[in-house]
Amino acid sequence: MSKSNVKILRLSTVIDKTGMSRSTIYDWINPKSPRYDPTFPKQRRLGLQSVGWIEAEIDEWILQRTQAIE
């Protein structure tokens, strides 16, 4: 993927894509949470009060999870 094709997803879209709740996603990215998932893509800071995730990383994570289930 070239850098010009990078798409940033906001939390609401990540929730829609994963089918998980806001609290679950924040648990997955919190190393202090018992539900921490080090494989879940890291959020990227977009501004002082905004973050997003790279769409390709979220898509790859979903693909890996579905393959692990099969």
Backbone as CSV, one residue per row, in Angstrom:
resi,resn,N_x,N_y,N_z,CA_x,CA_y,CA_z,C_x,C_y,C_z
1,MET,0.861,-1.186,0.000,0.000,0.000,0.000,0.896,1.235,0.000
2,SER,0.638,2.157,-0.891,1.419,3.382,-0.911,0.887,4.344,0.141
3,LYS,1.747,5.250,0.555,1.347,6.188,1.606,0.188,7.079,1.185
4,SER,0.022,7.309,-0.103,-1.068,8.172,-0.552,-2.428,7.493,-0.408
5,ASN,-2.431,6.168,-0.234,-3.679,5.429,-0.095,-4.035,5.127,1.358
6,VAL,-3.294,5.668,2.297,-3.555,5.405,3.711,-4.846,6.097,4.117
7,LYS,-5.730,5.330,4.744,-6.988,5.891,5.228,-7.027,5.743,6.745
8,ILE,-7.367,6.823,7.413,-7.467,6.836,8.868,-8.921,6.642,9.267
9,LEU,-9.148,5.715,10.182,-10.496,5.455,10.689,-10.642,6.044,12.082
10,ARG,-11.768,6.647,12.319,-12.078,7.129,13.662,-12.731,5.994,14.447
11,LEU,-12.877,6.190,15.743,-13.368,5.140,16.627,-14.705,4.561,16.178
12,SER,-15.627,5.409,15.765,-16.949,4.901,15.374,-16.855,3.905,14.215
13,THR,-15.945,4.140,13.292,-15.773,3.228,12.163,-15.082,1.940,12.599
14,VAL,-14.122,2.053,13.514,-13.458,0.856,14.051,-14.482,-0.010,14.787
15,ILE,-15.370,0.622,15.531,-16.448,-0.098,16.221,-17.319,-0.827,15.202
16,ASP,-17.694,-0.142,14.126,-18.524,-0.757,13.081,-17.808,-1.931,12.410
17,LYS,-16.527,-1.746,12.089,-15.772,-2.791,11.389,-15.554,-4.023,12.260
18,THR,-15.260,-3.822,13.532,-14.957,-4.954,14.412,-16.199,-5.554,15.042
19,GLY,-17.261,-4.765,15.141,-18.468,-5.226,15.813,-18.332,-5.230,17.325
20,MET,-17.304,-4.568,17.826,-17.048,-4.536,19.264,-17.415,-3.173,19.835
21,SER,-17.540,-3.118,21.156,-17.924,-1.871,21.810,-16.714,-0.961,22.010
22,ARG,-17.009,0.287,22.298,-15.974,1.281,22.586,-15.109,0.819,23.754
23,SER,-15.744,0.343,24.819,-14.986,-0.059,26.009,-14.090,-1.263,25.719
24,THR,-14.550,-2.187,24.895,-13.724,-3.342,24.538,-12.496,-2.901,23.760
25,ILE,-12.672,-2.019,22.810,-11.536,-1.539,22.023,-10.532,-0.830,22.920
26,TYR,-11.005,0.011,23.823,-10.079,0.687,24.725,-9.420,-0.290,25.694
27,ASP,-10.105,-1.352,26.079,-9.462,-2.394,26.892,-8.351,-3.075,26.102
28,TRP,-8.609,-3.358,24.833,-7.615,-4.030,24.007,-6.338,-3.215,23.840
29,ILE,-6.430,-1.890,23.875,-5.234,-1.063,23.660,-4.600,-0.596,24.963
30,ASN,-5.189,-0.973,26.098,-4.677,-0.558,27.405,-3.838,-1.683,28.016
31,PRO,-2.513,-1.506,28.091,-1.653,-2.564,28.639,-1.979,-2.935,30.090
32,LYS,-2.644,-2.069,30.811,-2.993,-2.361,32.203,-4.303,-3.138,32.332
33,SER,-5.013,-3.294,31.246,-6.289,-4.009,31.263,-6.051,-5.519,31.179
34,PRO,-6.839,-6.298,31.908,-6.722,-7.759,31.773,-7.150,-8.243,30.381
35,ARG,-7.854,-7.401,29.646,-8.304,-7.741,28.291,-7.365,-7.197,27.209
36,TYR,-6.216,-6.680,27.612,-5.246,-6.109,26.675,-4.922,-7.104,25.563
37,ASP,-4.906,-6.620,24.330,-4.562,-7.437,23.168,-3.405,-6.761,22.433
38,PRO,-2.182,-7.257,22.629,-1.030,-6.612,21.985,-1.052,-6.705,20.463
39,THR,-1.919,-7.559,19.912,-1.996,-7.676,18.452,-2.927,-6.642,17.834
40,PHE,-3.750,-5.998,18.668,-4.679,-5.006,18.123,-3.894,-3.778,17.675
41,PRO,-4.213,-3.229,16.495,-3.462,-2.081,15.965,-3.437,-0.886,16.923
42,LYS,-2.311,-0.227,16.942,-2.137,0.955,17.789,-2.877,2.141,17.180
43,GLN,-3.429,2.951,18.047,-4.067,4.179,17.571,-2.985,5.207,17.259
44,ARG,-3.292,6.107,16.354,-2.363,7.174,15.965,-2.960,8.512,16.373
45,ARG,-2.141,9.357,16.924,-2.584,10.687,17.317,-2.755,11.537,16.065
46,LEU,-3.926,12.156,15.939,-4.227,13.009,14.790,-4.172,14.486,15.151
47,GLY,-4.336,14.784,16.406,-4.334,16.154,16.899,-4.257,16.122,18.410
48,LEU,-4.501,17.247,19.034,-4.411,17.298,20.492,-5.424,16.393,21.176
49,GLN,-6.611,16.288,20.615,-7.659,15.501,21.259,-8.299,14.481,20.321
50,SER,-7.579,14.054,19.316,-8.177,13.088,18.390,-7.169,12.005,18.017
51,VAL,-7.694,10.810,17.844,-6.880,9.672,17.436,-7.607,8.916,16.335
52,GLY,-6.879,8.082,15.646,-7.467,7.249,14.616,-6.622,6.006,14.423
53,TRP,-7.124,5.097,13.622,-6.431,3.857,13.319,-6.250,3.765,11.817
54,ILE,-5.174,3.140,11.380,-4.938,2.944,9.951,-5.826,1.790,9.477
55,GLU,-6.625,2.062,8.457,-7.614,1.095,7.985,-6.978,-0.239,7.609
56,ALA,-5.857,-0.222,6.918,-5.220,-1.470,6.485,-4.805,-2.318,7.684
57,GLU,-4.374,-1.684,8.771,-3.988,-2.428,9.972,-5.205,-3.065,10.635
58,ILE,-6.312,-2.339,10.679,-7.551,-2.891,11.245,-8.032,-4.054,10.378
59,ASP,-8.028,-3.872,9.062,-8.470,-4.932,8.153,-7.599,-6.183,8.302
60,GLU,-6.290,-6.004,8.412,-5.372,-7.137,8.576,-5.618,-7.842,9.909
61,TRP,-5.854,-7.080,10.968,-6.134,-7.664,12.281,-7.408,-8.504,12.222
62,ILE,-8.447,-7.981,11.580,-9.709,-8.724,11.447,-9.466,-10.016,10.661
63,LEU,-8.710,-9.938,9.577,-8.409,-11.114,8.762,-7.662,-12.167,9.579
64,GLN,-6.674,-11.750,10.342,-5.921,-12.683,11.179,-6.816,-13.339,12.224
65,ARG,-7.713,-12.567,12.817,-8.635,-13.124,13.817,-9.572,-14.151,13.190
66,THR,-10.082,-13.865,12.014,-11.008,-14.811,11.382,-10.276,-16.073,10.937
67,GLN,-9.028,-15.948,10.506,-8.251,-17.125,10.115,-7.902,-17.977,11.329
68,ALA,-7.667,-17.351,12.472,-7.339,-18.086,13.696,-8.534,-18.895,14.188
69,ILE,-9.736,-18.407,13.906,-10.955,-19.084,14.348,-11.232,-20.325,13.495
70,GLU,-10.869,-20.260,12.225,-11.184,-21.360,11.285,-10.413,-22.602,11.565
